[in-house]
Amino acid sequence: MKHDVKKIHDHLFEIPAHGKMRVPARIYASEKMLDAVFSDDAPQQAANVAWLPGIINYSMAMPDIHWGYGFPIGGVAAFDYETGVVSPGGVGYDINCGVRLLKTDLQLDEVRPKMKQLVDQLFRDIPSGVGSTGPTKLTRADERAVLQDGAGWAVQRGYGDAADLNRIEENGAMSGADPDLISERALTRGKEQLGTLGSGNHFVEVGVVDEIYNPGVAAVLGLAKGQITVTIHTGSRGLGHQVCDDAIKVMLRAVEKYGIELPDRQLCCAPIQSPEGRAYLAQMAGAVNFAFANRQMITHWARGAFAHALGMTERAVNMQVVYEVAHNIAKIEEHIVNGQKRRVCVHRKGATRAFAPNHPAIPQAYRDIGQPVLIPGDMGRYSYVLVGTDRAMEETFGSTCHGAGRLMSRTKAKQAGRGRDLRAEMAQRGIVVRASSYATIAEEMPDAYKDVADVVDAVHGAGISKKVIKLRPLGVIKG
């Protein structure tokens, strides 16, 4: 397919509509990234998405694109609210896998001597790993409240305070959730997992503000060079996975019922206005809220771990939410399309909302600078904070990338890590790593990912988000 791609500009390439594609597929990337972009079938998946009914303008992929279930990871597509479809493959299995950035009043020289003790304490206090369970055991009534109220449920029970909610996408609770529609199996899987990190690419990372590209915006975010930060990356755990699994079975039948032609069964979907489409959105919103509550509780554990390890009060650490973004989500939003305001369902799978300044969905404190965009890299290099732009609103329905994007499968990464002491390699870089297994470290080693700097430079160059800050990792815990 690579030979069929045409260059729109230095950071945008297009697969023209052909066959039964309703719109072209567009890939945001730099020229030097194209070999990595085309190293798997993800571009073909982006083209396949363009078959779906009601798709508007383009099927899009961000520079961290790689192969996923149905949609590529890094895929973005908007569908007309009245005539379009919703697809679980356009959201993903880890519903509302997202990123929260926390800032502290601590400086690098205060924390560096105690980094090992700090990372050890975080690893003790934050349950992680496959099937990990948390100290909070939910009753069915509790779990239903979590699915409805999200992070607010956690705050009401003393896990943080109301100020946290003002800096979370959707204020930490997406409307429209219906716990009655979520299966018993999903509820059972989620019951003991609230406040847990899980496994795979999920992490808690202690970092430091390493470089500032836009001092004015950084000041609004309350971030300065040398300041200690914490990044939390996790999602809806087994509950979200089961919600997706349940929905796919329903959507495979819906495709037949509504006569929707697909190039790939993994793109199974239903009209947004159908009973199946409305039910999925209500179930998805419940899983979204579970993930918001999950990250809120992990924030509570992180605050306690810092205070304990550093021999300080939580007030002195002063760990505050900078912002939290959601990936793997479908949202009903209003956007300007061909000069007209239009209601659409935007699928962002491994992609981040990047709304422009003055958008009402942005917290008042950040309204003048645009929505903060949090882009974690691999655990050995760096992460970034960006902000959304007017161009993102015009071109990508207010969307941008979400991370580095894998270069190797987890299996290949483990093979590549054989015989290497990856913990020692990370220590040489000044990074303390703790994980529930060596296999997890191998799966997530820096070599397994694209260089996130290339990804960020591509979206910055395309104008769909702007660089503000670079963070450098100091310590990481993984599942």
GIZI-V837327 format. One line per field, one symbol per residue. psi: psi as a letter, one per 20 degrees, with the letter a starting at -180 (. if undefined). burial: # if it has 9 or more other ideal C-beta (glycine too) atoms within 8 Angstrom, else .. A space follows every 50 residues. Layout:
psi->???
burial->???
//
This chain:
psi->hhiipqpgaikpqpoqprcjphrrpppprrgiihghhjiajghhhhhhhi hqpjqpfqpqprijprpaoeqqpjqpppqphhiarpphiigrhmpkpapp pqqrjqrgihhghkgghghggghhhoprrpjqqriooprhggghhghgic hhggghjjmarhhhhikppjkjoprjqnhhipqhgggghihjjpkqhbac jqrppprqohqphnhgghhhikpqpiqprppporcjbhghghgggghggg hhhhgggjlppqiphijqrqphirhgghgghhgghghghggghghghhgg hgghgggghikrqhhhgloqpgrpqprmqpqorpqoolipppproopool qqqmqrqjpiipqhhjhhirpqponqbriierrqprqrrhhhhhhkllqa riahpqhqrhghghghipiqnhghghhhjkppppqiqhhggghjqhhiqq ohhggghghghijiqppgqpqpqhqppq.
burial->#...#.#...#####.....##########..##..##...##.###### ######.#########.#.############..#########.####### ####.#.#..#..##..######.#####..#.#...#...######### #####...##...###########..###..#...##.###.######## .#########.#.#..#####.#...######################.# ##.##..#.#.#....######.#.######################### ##########...#..#.#############.#.#.#....######### #######.#..#...##.#####################.###..##### ########.#.###.##....##.###...######...######..### ############.########.#######
//
